[in-house]
Amino acid sequence: MSSIELLLPAQPFPISYYYLTPDDHKKIQDFCRMSGDKESGLVNQYVRGFISLHRDYYLALASLDARYRGLSSEKWVDIILAKGMKGMPDYQEQPNGDEFPKNPLSHIIAPAGDDKVMRSLNFITLGAHNFAFLHVGIFYDQGGIAGYVSRIIREHIIRRWDTSYVPQIEAAKSKKWF
C-alpha cells in the first residue's frame, strides 16, 4: 500500500457566508484585482494559515476535548471527520475551563451591524487536520461558523496587510520597484 492511500482526504467545510468590514472588503477586492486570486481562495488560505500559526492551541483543545469525552485520538478523529462536533458523545467528566488554552481570536471582534459586508460562500476545502481543528475551534469559541471565519479573516488582514499585501499592490501601480 502506498503512502498516498493512507492519506486522509481534504474535505469541504460548509460555510454559507462570512463578514468583512467595508475597509477589509475593499482591500481584498483590490488585492484580488491585482493578483488574480479569487476571494474564496484567499479565505481558504487565511483559515489554513491561521490554524497552522496556532496549531499548538488546536492540538491542546482537541486533546482536552477528547480526554473529557473519554475518547482516544483515533476515535475522536473518526467522529469529528464523519459528523463534526455534533457527533461527539457527551462529556464523561465536566471540563475544567481553567485547563483550556486562551483562544487566539479572543481579541478580534467580528464585523457587526452596519459596519459589515456579508459575503457568500458555499464551502472552503481543508485537509483533514485543519477540518477537524476548525470544527473544535468554532465549538469552543461558541461564536458560530460565520463569526469565527470572519474573525480569522479580520485577524489576518490586521496582522499581514501592511507587510505582505501593500508592497505588492504598490509594485503593481509602478515599475519603480527598487
Backbone bond lengths (Angstrom), bond angles and torsions (degrees), N, CA, C in turn:
res aa  C-N    CA-C-N  psi(-1)  N-CA   C-N-CA  omega(-1)  CA-C   N-CA-C  phi
1 M - - - 1.459 - - 1.531 108.25 -
2 S 1.305 116.82 129.57 1.465 120.13 -179.89 1.521 110.60 -77.76
3 S 1.330 115.42 160.01 1.467 119.52 179.79 1.524 111.85 -64.89
4 I 1.334 117.56 -26.18 1.469 120.80 178.47 1.520 110.36 -64.28
5 E 1.322 117.22 -38.01 1.466 120.80 -179.72 1.519 111.96 -64.54
6 L 1.314 117.78 -22.75 1.454 121.69 -178.29 1.523 112.60 -85.36
7 L 1.316 117.97 -13.32 1.460 121.28 -176.42 1.517 111.72 -70.27
8 L 1.326 116.14 134.30 1.456 119.91 171.58 1.528 107.53 -73.33
9 P 1.316 118.21 133.82 1.469 120.12 -175.58 1.526 112.81 -74.33
10 A 1.328 114.60 156.24 1.468 120.45 171.99 1.526 108.12 -62.64
11 Q 1.336 115.26 152.82 1.457 119.78 -176.59 1.519 110.65 -132.99
12 P 1.327 116.27 146.06 1.466 118.92 174.15 1.531 109.55 -76.31
13 F 1.309 115.70 130.55 1.465 121.43 176.50 1.527 106.45 -105.53
14 P 1.336 117.88 111.18 1.470 119.29 -175.70 1.527 112.61 -67.60
15 I 1.310 114.68 132.19 1.464 121.67 174.38 1.525 106.64 -149.09
16 S 1.301 116.80 117.56 1.466 121.46 -175.49 1.523 112.41 -76.77
17 Y 1.319 116.05 -35.31 1.458 120.29 -176.27 1.519 109.65 -162.19
18 Y 1.305 114.71 166.97 1.464 123.55 173.27 1.515 106.24 -149.18
19 Y 1.313 116.31 169.90 1.460 121.43 -177.44 1.519 111.27 -120.51
20 L 1.318 114.87 145.66 1.453 122.53 172.97 1.517 108.42 -126.55
21 T 1.318 116.92 153.79 1.459 118.41 168.36 1.527 106.27 -71.21
22 P 1.326 119.29 156.81 1.474 119.50 176.59 1.526 112.29 -56.07
23 D 1.320 117.11 -39.24 1.467 120.86 179.19 1.529 111.26 -65.25
24 D 1.335 117.12 -44.19 1.467 120.47 178.39 1.526 110.86 -65.28
25 H 1.322 116.99 -37.10 1.465 120.71 177.94 1.526 109.74 -60.31
26 K 1.321 116.93 -46.09 1.467 120.88 178.90 1.532 110.58 -62.18
27 K 1.317 116.38 -43.44 1.465 120.23 179.50 1.527 111.03 -59.29
28 I 1.312 116.60 -47.41 1.463 120.03 -178.81 1.523 110.81 -65.26
29 Q 1.330 117.01 -41.39 1.467 119.80 178.80 1.530 110.43 -62.89
30 D 1.316 117.41 -43.28 1.463 120.92 177.82 1.528 110.99 -60.52
31 F 1.326 116.33 -45.20 1.458 119.46 -179.35 1.529 111.08 -65.43
32 C 1.321 117.25 -40.66 1.464 120.49 178.84 1.527 111.18 -61.39
33 R 1.329 116.61 -42.23 1.478 119.92 177.70 1.520 111.02 -62.33
34 M 1.314 116.49 -41.10 1.461 121.07 -177.26 1.532 111.10 -73.89
35 S 1.317 118.56 -40.38 1.461 121.54 -171.02 1.521 114.69 -94.46
36 G 1.336 116.26 -21.63 1.456 119.48 -174.48 1.518 113.11 85.66
37 D 1.326 116.63 -0.35 1.467 120.39 177.11 1.520 110.38 -71.08
38 K 1.323 115.14 153.94 1.460 120.72 171.05 1.521 107.41 -94.49
39 E 1.327 115.27 147.30 1.463 119.72 -179.81 1.528 111.22 -58.08
40 S 1.321 117.30 -40.31 1.467 120.33 179.83 1.525 111.29 -61.30
41 G 1.335 116.72 -36.33 1.460 120.43 176.83 1.516 111.98 -66.19
42 L 1.326 115.89 -38.41 1.466 119.22 177.21 1.522 110.59 -65.11
43 V 1.325 117.45 -41.95 1.470 120.49 178.81 1.526 109.31 -59.45
44 N 1.335 116.79 -44.64 1.468 120.49 175.59 1.524 110.55 -55.19
45 Q 1.331 116.84 -48.43 1.463 121.18 -179.23 1.530 111.53 -61.86
46 Y 1.314 116.80 -43.07 1.466 120.32 -177.72 1.523 111.21 -63.32
47 V 1.334 116.62 -43.26 1.468 119.93 -179.92 1.525 109.84 -66.08
48 R 1.321 116.89 -47.73 1.468 119.92 179.08 1.526 111.40 -59.21
49 G 1.322 115.51 -44.71 1.456 119.95 -179.21 1.518 112.89 -64.24
50 F 1.333 116.38 -40.67 1.460 120.30 -179.90 1.526 110.62 -64.33
51 I 1.327 116.17 -45.39 1.464 119.53 179.82 1.525 110.03 -63.91
52 S 1.312 117.44 -40.93 1.459 121.19 178.06 1.526 111.07 -62.34
53 L 1.317 116.56 -44.34 1.461 121.81 -179.78 1.532 111.92 -62.75
54 H 1.325 115.99 -32.31 1.469 121.33 -176.40 1.536 111.89 -115.59
55 R 1.316 116.02 31.13 1.467 120.81 -176.57 1.534 112.33 -55.15
56 D 1.326 118.40 -39.07 1.468 120.64 179.73 1.527 111.37 -60.65
57 Y 1.326 116.65 -38.50 1.466 121.14 177.01 1.534 109.90 -60.49
58 Y 1.318 116.04 -49.35 1.465 120.54 -176.96 1.525 111.73 -67.61
59 L 1.322 117.63 -37.80 1.462 120.46 176.46 1.528 110.78 -62.31
60 A 1.320 116.56 -44.54 1.468 120.47 178.90 1.521 111.04 -63.88
61 L 1.313 116.73 -43.03 1.470 121.99 -180.00 1.527 110.55 -62.33
62 A 1.322 117.18 -47.30 1.467 121.36 -179.76 1.527 110.81 -64.03
63 S 1.317 116.52 -42.05 1.463 120.97 -179.61 1.528 111.12 -63.17
64 L 1.328 116.49 -45.17 1.462 119.56 178.45 1.526 111.41 -65.44
65 D 1.312 116.66 -41.29 1.463 120.04 178.97 1.525 110.49 -60.08
66 A 1.325 116.45 -46.97 1.467 120.47 179.53 1.531 110.77 -61.90
67 R 1.308 116.28 -42.97 1.469 119.74 -179.31 1.522 111.47 -60.73
68 Y 1.327 117.07 -46.40 1.465 120.29 -178.68 1.528 112.29 -68.70
69 R 1.307 117.04 -22.22 1.465 120.25 177.55 1.528 112.00 -94.09
70 G 1.330 116.52 -3.51 1.461 120.96 179.09 1.524 113.08 72.47
71 L 1.330 116.70 33.29 1.462 121.46 -176.86 1.529 111.38 -111.16
72 S 1.317 115.16 145.86 1.469 119.85 169.91 1.525 107.44 -74.51
73 S 1.318 115.70 165.89 1.459 119.96 176.75 1.530 110.06 -57.89
74 E 1.327 116.57 -44.93 1.458 120.97 -177.34 1.518 111.89 -61.96
75 K 1.331 117.01 -44.70 1.470 120.61 -179.49 1.526 110.39 -67.48
76 W 1.327 117.72 -39.89 1.466 121.91 178.55 1.527 109.35 -60.23
77 V 1.343 116.57 -45.22 1.464 121.04 179.83 1.527 110.44 -62.93
78 D 1.325 117.15 -45.90 1.466 120.07 179.37 1.525 111.44 -55.53
79 I 1.322 116.47 -45.53 1.469 120.80 -177.27 1.521 111.29 -68.53
80 I 1.315 117.29 -48.04 1.467 119.20 -174.81 1.525 111.44 -66.85
81 L 1.330 117.56 -34.48 1.462 119.41 178.71 1.525 111.25 -72.67
82 A 1.314 117.31 -31.54 1.467 120.56 -178.09 1.523 113.01 -85.52
83 K 1.337 116.78 -38.53 1.463 119.69 -170.11 1.518 115.00 -132.23
84 G 1.339 117.90 -1.87 1.459 119.93 -176.38 1.526 110.66 70.50
85 M 1.305 116.18 -167.04 1.468 120.80 -178.02 1.528 111.84 -68.27
86 K 1.326 116.97 -23.92 1.474 120.00 178.89 1.521 112.05 -65.29
87 G 1.311 116.88 -22.90 1.455 120.76 179.97 1.509 114.15 -87.50
88 M 1.319 116.90 -4.80 1.460 120.48 -177.67 1.524 111.30 -70.88
89 P 1.340 116.45 142.70 1.466 118.92 174.64 1.533 109.59 -69.68
90 D 1.308 115.30 163.76 1.465 120.48 177.16 1.524 109.97 -61.84
91 Y 1.325 114.81 159.35 1.453 119.88 175.18 1.523 109.12 -63.24
92 Q 1.317 116.45 139.92 1.461 120.81 172.56 1.523 110.03 -86.24
93 E 1.307 113.75 -22.52 1.458 121.69 -179.46 1.522 106.18 -139.81
94 Q 1.315 117.27 137.45 1.463 120.00 -178.82 1.522 110.46 -68.43
95 P 1.342 117.00 128.16 1.472 119.86 -178.32 1.520 112.76 -61.97
96 N 1.308 114.43 143.30 1.454 122.06 173.98 1.527 105.81 -94.70
97 G 1.318 116.97 107.41 1.455 122.10 -175.93 1.515 114.40 -55.98
98 D 1.328 117.18 -27.00 1.464 120.84 -178.89 1.522 112.11 -68.45
99 E 1.313 117.48 -22.30 1.463 121.53 -178.90 1.522 112.44 -76.67
100 F 1.313 116.89 -25.25 1.456 120.65 -173.35 1.529 110.75 -74.78
101 P 1.334 115.85 138.85 1.466 119.02 -179.83 1.524 111.07 -68.18
102 K 1.326 115.06 157.98 1.468 120.97 179.16 1.526 109.83 -69.13
103 N 1.308 115.96 132.52 1.456 122.53 179.92 1.535 109.48 -65.14
104 P 1.331 118.53 122.76 1.466 120.23 -179.63 1.532 113.59 -67.93
105 L 1.324 117.63 -8.56 1.464 121.47 176.47 1.526 112.66 -100.93
106 S 1.315 117.34 3.44 1.470 120.23 -173.32 1.526 113.19 -59.35
107 H 1.314 117.97 -26.20 1.467 121.28 -177.83 1.534 113.12 -92.14
108 I 1.322 117.91 -2.86 1.460 122.50 -176.78 1.526 109.48 -101.53
109 I 1.314 115.93 128.21 1.461 121.71 179.62 1.523 108.38 -101.92
110 A 1.321 116.18 130.77 1.469 120.67 178.23 1.524 109.35 -70.15
111 P 1.329 117.14 145.65 1.466 119.77 174.44 1.532 109.54 -55.63
112 A 1.331 116.04 139.97 1.469 119.56 -176.76 1.522 110.81 -143.90
113 G 1.310 114.81 165.99 1.462 121.45 175.58 1.515 112.50 60.27
114 D 1.322 115.72 -141.17 1.458 121.02 179.94 1.517 112.23 -75.22
115 D 1.321 116.68 -10.53 1.470 121.07 -177.89 1.527 110.77 -94.38
116 K 1.349 116.22 45.32 1.457 118.69 177.82 1.522 109.99 -147.71
117 V 1.308 114.06 150.83 1.457 122.71 174.57 1.524 105.99 -117.38
118 M 1.327 116.34 120.47 1.463 120.58 179.86 1.528 108.99 -83.89
119 R 1.323 115.59 129.59 1.460 121.78 -179.69 1.521 108.94 -119.38
120 S 1.318 117.15 130.83 1.462 122.58 -179.91 1.520 111.02 -84.62
121 L 1.300 114.51 147.80 1.450 121.60 178.34 1.529 106.56 -159.82
122 N 1.299 118.60 143.47 1.465 120.67 178.19 1.524 112.26 -87.55
123 F 1.323 115.12 -45.16 1.454 120.00 -178.19 1.522 109.51 -165.25
124 I 1.319 114.80 164.52 1.456 121.42 167.15 1.525 105.73 -119.14
125 T 1.300 117.59 153.35 1.459 121.24 -178.61 1.519 108.65 -106.81
126 L 1.317 114.68 126.50 1.455 120.65 -176.65 1.513 110.69 -132.52
127 G 1.330 115.59 146.55 1.449 119.95 170.35 1.522 109.09 -61.23
128 A 1.316 116.92 159.49 1.466 121.51 -175.27 1.536 112.24 -54.02
129 H 1.312 117.16 -42.39 1.462 121.62 -179.20 1.524 110.82 -60.78
130 N 1.330 116.52 -51.36 1.461 120.77 -179.77 1.525 111.51 -67.03
131 F 1.330 116.96 -36.67 1.464 122.18 176.69 1.533 110.10 -57.40
132 A 1.316 116.16 -49.24 1.467 121.14 -179.71 1.527 111.03 -65.43
133 F 1.327 116.36 -43.08 1.457 119.88 -177.98 1.522 111.83 -67.36
134 L 1.325 117.61 -35.53 1.464 119.00 176.31 1.521 110.21 -64.95
135 H 1.317 117.29 -41.39 1.468 120.80 176.70 1.533 111.39 -57.47
136 V 1.315 116.50 -51.26 1.467 119.79 -176.08 1.528 110.84 -68.67
137 G 1.329 117.66 -35.18 1.465 120.71 177.79 1.520 111.52 -63.23
138 I 1.310 116.96 -45.59 1.471 121.58 179.03 1.516 110.30 -63.77
139 F 1.329 117.09 -42.38 1.466 121.40 -178.66 1.531 111.07 -58.46
140 Y 1.313 117.36 -47.79 1.463 120.04 -177.15 1.525 112.83 -80.88
141 D 1.305 117.42 -20.22 1.464 120.83 174.85 1.529 110.21 -73.74
142 Q 1.310 116.97 -34.78 1.468 125.09 178.73 1.523 113.55 66.09
143 G 1.344 117.04 22.10 1.454 119.75 -178.78 1.516 114.46 -104.80
144 G 1.317 118.58 -0.33 1.449 121.91 -178.79 1.521 112.14 84.58
145 I 1.323 114.66 161.64 1.464 121.29 -176.04 1.523 111.78 -61.20
146 A 1.341 116.90 -52.68 1.466 120.17 -175.98 1.526 111.35 -60.19
147 G 1.310 116.91 -44.05 1.461 120.41 -179.99 1.511 112.39 -65.03
148 Y 1.324 116.91 -40.92 1.455 121.14 -178.27 1.529 111.16 -66.44
149 V 1.324 116.32 -49.30 1.461 120.11 -179.77 1.531 110.22 -65.77
150 S 1.328 117.45 -37.28 1.471 120.75 176.94 1.522 110.82 -60.02
151 R 1.321 116.44 -39.80 1.462 120.47 179.64 1.529 111.40 -71.01
152 I 1.335 117.50 -35.27 1.469 119.89 175.51 1.527 109.31 -61.82
153 I 1.324 116.75 -45.63 1.468 120.59 179.90 1.523 109.93 -61.81
154 R 1.313 116.67 -45.96 1.467 121.87 179.81 1.526 110.58 -59.50
155 E 1.325 116.74 -45.50 1.466 121.82 179.83 1.522 110.27 -60.67
156 H 1.319 116.77 -43.74 1.461 120.78 -179.28 1.523 110.87 -61.37
157 I 1.316 116.68 -46.41 1.465 120.51 -178.44 1.528 110.43 -64.57
158 I 1.306 117.15 -42.50 1.474 120.48 177.98 1.534 109.99 -60.28
159 R 1.316 116.32 -45.29 1.471 121.78 -174.01 1.526 112.93 -76.85
160 R 1.339 118.40 -34.17 1.453 119.69 -168.64 1.531 116.26 -116.87
161 W 1.336 119.38 -11.82 1.462 119.77 -171.06 1.527 112.91 -57.42
162 D 1.312 115.84 -55.11 1.474 119.24 -174.77 1.522 113.33 -65.28
163 T 1.328 117.19 -35.43 1.467 119.39 -175.77 1.524 114.03 -88.35
164 S 1.318 118.22 -30.86 1.466 120.49 -174.39 1.526 114.65 -106.40
165 Y 1.316 117.12 -35.15 1.462 119.83 -171.59 1.530 113.43 -99.90
166 V 1.315 116.68 -43.50 1.465 119.97 -178.65 1.532 111.32 -56.82
167 P 1.339 120.23 -45.28 1.464 118.73 179.36 1.534 113.06 -59.35
168 Q 1.311 117.79 -36.69 1.462 120.75 179.21 1.527 111.24 -69.36
169 I 1.318 116.52 -41.63 1.464 120.51 178.93 1.519 110.27 -66.12
170 E 1.330 116.94 -43.55 1.465 120.63 178.51 1.527 111.20 -62.22
171 A 1.337 117.10 -39.75 1.468 120.45 178.79 1.522 111.18 -65.00
172 A 1.333 117.19 -31.79 1.455 120.69 -179.83 1.536 111.77 -72.99
173 K 1.325 116.87 -17.41 1.465 121.89 179.92 1.511 112.31 -86.32
174 S 1.314 118.07 -12.68 1.460 121.28 -172.11 1.517 110.25 -152.57
175 K 1.278 115.93 160.69 1.462 120.16 174.26 1.519 110.23 -101.36
176 K 1.322 117.17 6.15 1.475 121.48 176.66 1.532 106.93 -89.90
177 W 1.306 116.10 88.15 1.459 120.69 -176.46 1.524 112.74 -98.69
178 F 1.305 116.98 -16.31 1.467 120.95 -179.96 1.489 110.26 -148.20
